C-alpha cells in the first residue's frame, strides 16, 4: 500500500471510483451513483489494475465481482480515503483555531495571577486544543518567542522589543515582604524609610531587568540604596530567603497567594510601586490559535476591569 499511496494519493477519485464499483458490483449503478458515464469508470479500474499488476475485478457485460486481491485492496482503499478525509478535517479545524497546540511561557508569579484562569477558559471553549505551559524567566521567554520555541509568553516588561506585540494583563502593586518575626510584621502599612538599614533580597537583574529596575526605582523613591545580600531568579526564592531571616524584599502583591509560611506582607506607604505584566508574541505571527487565545485574554482582562469598576462604584465612599 505504500507505493499505491505515493502514486495515487493525489488521484483519490480513482480509489473512490473503485470503492463505489465494488459496493455496487455493477458499472451502470456505480456510474449513476458517481454522476459520471461508464467509460471513465472502466478506465479508472483499468488504470488501477495496470499500476498494481493484478486483477481486482472479474467482470462481464452486466456484473463485476471482486477477486481475492480486489477484496484486500477494497479494505486498504477505504482506509486511505478515511485517512484523507480525517486529514482534511484536522487541517480545517486547525485553520479555524479549533485544534492544535499552543506553547505558552510563564514566569513564576504568573501562576498567582490570571494566567491559569485564561487557560481554563480557553480549554473550555476549545477542548481539542492542547495548551502547554513552560516556566521561564522574562529574558528566556523573549528569546524563546523570537526563536519560535514558544508561541507567546506572560512576562514582566515595560516596552516590548522590536517585532513583538503585547497585551497588558494589568499592573501589580509591590508590597513589602518581611519575616514573620520582624519588628514591623503585621503593621497596616510600611514606610520604606524605616527599612533603610535592612539587608535586601533582590530579584536578579539579568533574569528580569524590569522586575529589578522597578524594585530599585521604588526604593530610590524612599531614598534607599539597598544593601543587597542575595539575588534570586524567582519570586518564590526571594520569599523563601526572607522567611529564613536573610533580609526583607519587595514582591508583587499576588505572591501573597503562594501560601508560604513564616512571612508577613504589608502595603507601602507613600510609594507608587507597580510591576507591569503582559502577554507577548511575535508581531507577524499568523497562527489562528494564538489569535483566538489573545482575543480571549483581552476579553477576560476587560471583563475583570469592568467588574472592578462596578465594585468600586458600589463601595461606600
C-alpha angles and dihedrals in degrees: 000000000000093000092043090053093049095049102036105028091101091048099055091151088076090058091045091051090050094049093050091046091050091051095047098037087206130090095213097050092043092050091049092050090049092045092235136107123262099253095067088048092053091046091051093052091047092050092052093048093048092050094047095039093226138099109251099179138023110215143178132182093293113018143034130208129195118244120219089264089048092055091053092046091050090057092049094044091054090052092051093049091047091050092049090050091049091049090053092050092050093049092049090047092051091047089052092050094246099114139029139064136294122197109206128188122216135181116226095258092055089074087070095047130062099294096097088050091052091051094047092050093048093048090050092051095042109024094173092061117095115217115197119190122207121191109223138150119257092258092048091050094052090052093046092050091049092050095044094245090126130020097223142345143212109225148139115266136131106207117022119236118253112286094026130109122206138195118200115232092185138284119268124218120236118236131190115258115205136173110265091244095050116126091244097042111132098021118141094236136006124226101210091210088070089063096051094117096045124109111249131218106213137192110250108257095214090060099049114000093185093057093048095044092048091053092046091049090050093051093046089055086061092046093251124144098191125230097224113205100164135027119197135191097218136039090235089058090049090053094045090054091049091050090057093053098257093132143292129287148187113239135171112275091240090069089076085079092063088086095221113165127228095045140109125198130201135174118248121254118227096352125111100211121167135161116207122227123196144171108234134192141156111290094224095047111129099182106139091209091055091047091051091048092050090050091052092049090051091050091049093048093049090047091052091049091050092049091049091051091052092051091050091051091050096047115097115257 
